[in-house]
């Protein structure tokens, strides 16, 4: 029988990243999986499994450019549903930040980051977006303050 060990060094590293320490509160109830749109459309994405791997301290299964964590849509549904305030999405974001620190990012993440740095938005805004907002009775989106964003990114 092989002895399984908990990787406390990885857990400690994750605890030091903003939002990462909440994995310690997970008791594996599965509420995050029940509400997760990514889990609904991807057979291999399971936030509860990701949290279990953090609890066991398994960076080799989470920290890589092709890690399952990149399938998270950051919708925050799991955050709202979790009865223990684990904030699974924030733990996943903390894991993505560790990937960035280690230089193991998927190829398109840099392009996505560049778009945010240049425009202040994750997607290109078109006149269609504002026209649709007007139809829904929503105000037109204003340009974000790029000078403030530049300060934050420094």
C-alpha positions in Angstrom: 0.0 0.0 0.0 1.4 3.4 -1.0 1.4 6.1 1.6 -0.2 9.3 0.4 1.3 12.5 1.8 -0.2 16.0 2.0 1.9 18.6 0.3 2.0 21.2 3.0 4.5 23.4 1.2 2.2 24.0 -1.7 -0.7 24.6 0.7 1.3 27.2 2.5 2.2 28.9 -0.8 -1.4 29.0 -1.8 -2.4 30.4 1.6 -0.1 33.4 1.0 -1.9 34.3 -2.3 -4.9 36.6 -2.0 -8.0 34.4 -1.9 -6.0 31.2 -1.8 -6.3 30.5 1.9 -10.1 29.9 1.7 -9.4 26.4 0.4 -8.8 25.4 4.0 -12.5 25.7 4.7 -13.8 23.3 2.1 -15.5 20.2 3.3 -16.3 18.9 -0.1 -20.1 19.3 -0.1 -20.3 19.7 -3.9 -22.5 22.9 -4.0 -19.9 24.5 -6.3 -20.2 21.7 -8.8 -24.0 21.8 -8.8 -24.0 25.5 -9.9 -20.9 25.6 -12.1 -21.6 26.3 -15.8 -18.1 25.1 -16.7 -18.8 21.7 -15.0 -22.0 21.5 -16.9 -20.2 21.8 -20.3 -17.0 20.1 -19.5 -16.8 16.5 -18.2 -13.4 17.0 -16.7 -13.9 20.3 -15.0 -15.0 19.9 -11.3 -14.4 22.7 -8.8 -14.7 20.3 -5.9 -11.9 18.2 -7.3 -9.7 21.2 -7.8 -10.3 22.2 -4.1 -9.5 18.6 -3.0 -6.2 18.8 -4.9 -5.4 22.0 -3.1 -6.3 20.4 0.3 -4.0 17.5 -0.6 -1.3 19.9 -1.8 -0.9 18.6 -5.3 0.6 21.4 -7.4 1.7 18.9 -10.1 -2.0 18.4 -11.0 -2.9 22.1 -10.9 0.0 24.3 -11.9 0.6 24.1 -15.6 -0.3 25.8 -18.9 -2.8 23.0 -19.7 -4.3 22.8 -16.2 -8.0 22.3 -15.7 -8.2 25.5 -13.8 -8.1 27.5 -17.1 -11.6 26.2 -17.9 -13.1 28.2 -15.0 -15.2 31.0 -16.4 -14.8 33.2 -13.3 -18.6 33.6 -13.1 -18.6 33.6 -9.3 -21.6 31.3 -9.1 -19.7 28.9 -6.8 -18.7 31.9 -4.5 -22.4 32.7 -4.1 -23.5 29.1 -3.5 -20.8 27.9 -1.1 -22.1 27.4 2.5 -18.6 27.6 4.0 -17.4 30.8 2.3 -14.7 28.9 0.5 -14.9 31.1 -2.5 -13.8 28.4 -5.0 -13.4 30.9 -7.8 -10.9 33.0 -5.8 -8.9 29.9 -4.9 -8.8 29.1 -8.7 -7.8 32.7 -9.4 -5.0 32.3 -6.8 -3.9 29.1 -8.6 -3.8 31.0 -11.9 -1.7 33.6 -10.2 0.7 30.9 -9.1 0.9 29.8 -12.7 1.7 33.3 -13.7 4.5 33.5 -11.1 5.9 30.2 -12.3 5.6 31.3 -16.0 3.3 28.5 -17.0 0.4 30.3 -18.8 -1.7 29.1 -21.7 -0.7 31.0 -24.9 -3.8 33.2 -25.2 -3.6 34.6 -21.6 -1.0 37.1 -22.6 -3.2 38.4 -25.4 -6.2 38.6 -23.0 -4.0 40.5 -20.5 -2.8 42.9 -23.2 -6.4 43.7 -24.2 -7.3 44.6 -20.6 -4.2 46.7 -20.2 -4.8 48.6 -23.5 -8.6 49.1 -23.2 -9.6 48.5 -19.6 -11.9 45.7 -20.8 -11.6 42.0 -21.4 -13.6 42.3 -24.6 -13.7 44.8 -27.4 -16.7 47.1 -27.1 -18.7 47.8 -30.2 -21.7 50.1 -31.0 -23.8 46.9 -30.9 -23.2 46.5 -27.2 -24.4 50.0 -26.4 -27.4 49.7 -28.8 -28.5 46.5 -27.0 -28.0 48.2 -23.6 -30.2 51.0 -24.7 -32.9 48.5 -25.8 -32.8 47.0 -22.4 -33.0 50.4 -20.7 -29.4 50.3 -19.4 -27.0 53.3 -19.6 -24.3 53.4 -22.2 -20.9 52.1 -21.0 -18.3 54.7 -20.3 -14.6 54.3 -21.1 -12.7 53.1 -18.0 -10.1 55.4 -16.5 -7.0 54.0 -18.2 -4.7 56.3 -16.3 -5.8 54.6 -13.1 -5.4 51.2 -14.6 -1.8 52.0 -15.7 -1.0 52.9 -12.0 -2.5 49.6 -10.8 -0.5 47.6 -13.4 2.8 49.2 -12.5 
